[in-house]
Each structure stands twice: as C-alpha cells, then as structure tokens.
Amino acid sequence: MKGWKKFLAVSCSHGHLADAKATKAVLEFKRRWKPDLTLHLGDAIDLAAFRAGAMKSPDSSDRAASIQEDFRAGINFLHLLQPNVFFIGNHEHRAYEHQYSPNAILAHCATSCLADIHQLCKDIKAEIVQYDIVKGWREFGGTLFGHGWMFNENAVRDHVEMMRKPVVIGHLHRVDRAAGRSVGAPIGWTIGCLANVDSMHYARRNRSVTRWQHGIAWGEYNGRNCIVNVLSPTADGEWRFPV
C-alpha cells in the first residue's frame, strides 16, 4: 500500500434539509476511516429562497425558507466534517449569481452568505472550487472529482465522456455507476446525497426523486489510480460500516 492515500467524499447535504442520521453516519465513518483527503462536492447549503422559481412566484413556500437557519446548519456540518476541498454546487452558486443584484437587499444577503462560506473555508484551511463545468474539477489518482452539471438519466456517462476520464460527482442525488463510450471505458460515479429527501418539496413532483438515496464515497488513490466505493444504508435505514 506504499504511496496510497485514503479519501472520503460526500455531497448534497443541503443545509437545514440535511438528514440527521445520514450526516451522523458520515462523521462516524470519517472517524473510523481516518481519510487523508476529505471532499464535500457541493450543495452543503440549500438556499431555496434564492431559487429562480421561488423568486418569481409570490405564492412559493420557499420564499419563506429561513436563510439564516439554512446557513447555520450548512456551515455547522462543514465545520464538523472539516473537508480539505469544498466544491461550490449549483445551490451555493445562487448566492454568486445574486451578489450583484440591482435589489440591494438581495445583493447584501447574497454577499453576506458568500463571506461566511469563504471565512469558514479559510478557518478550516479548505480549498474552494468554483462552479465551473470546465475548471470546477480536482484530480486525484487520475479521477476527476466535481459537483456535477448535467441532470438526466445518462448524466453520469455524459460527464465521463465530456471529460474523457473517470469522474466522481454529486448533484444527481442518486447512487449510480456508468462507463463512458470511450477507449478504455472510463468509469463515472454519482455518490448520492445526505439530504432528507421528503423535505425537498420543490422536487416532489419529479419522477427522478424515486431514485434519490443517501451515499458516502470512500476509497484509496495514488499518483495514477483511484479506487472508488460507495456506501449506502440498507433498505430499513441501517448504516453498516465496512471499517
């Protein structure tokens, strides 16, 4: 095992919508696994009130979602997780989109949110990776880790083929594995979420929700290779740790 290092990766905890049992499992697994590298692949904060649909509709319940509560929960989990790398997801990116809004109140709120994210990452010495489909990746052992951008049934395969390398993403909230239609058949993974799915009301009419499940990615990597495993709870919600 000389030259190999251990990693842990999670995604999509969604602030105040995080599932308490799932986040507890992550922290316990990290305690047991003792990874050299911990990654949060993004959407640590939900920011439902910043959602475009919520802002357009005066009747959307997401307009009343507490940004303060959401941020406190998201920041607290990041503080407990202590990731080495934090990827900005599409949900955090909502704050970046609104920081220059002509609505002064909205711009101030977005700017304050971003300041908190950057301060926390500075405090825990975590690198921030911006939400960029080309530059928003980090490579470990020849495998690219990122939040994820495409959202369809073939999204895992499409990410692999776009990057022409093995990839590990969050974003889709499901656990899935697919090979790219490329020489060497590079493999892509999506690693599930840590959110309480029943609480994500804005997605409850989408059939894709039926595939959402909790997951933790873990494994080992060296200069050329990366071994990826995904741990999910049993059908009755029990987390059985391999270590």
Secondary structure by P-SEA (a helix, b strand, c coil): ccccccbbbbcccccccccaaaaaaaaaaaaaacccbbbccccccccccccaaaaaccccccccccaaaaaaaaaaaaaaacccbbbbccccccccccccccaaaaaaaaaaaaaaaaaaaaaabbbbbccccccccccccccccccccccccaaaaaaaaaacccccccccccccccccccccbbbbbbbbbccccccccccccccccccbbbbcccccccccbbbbbbbbbcccbbbbbcc
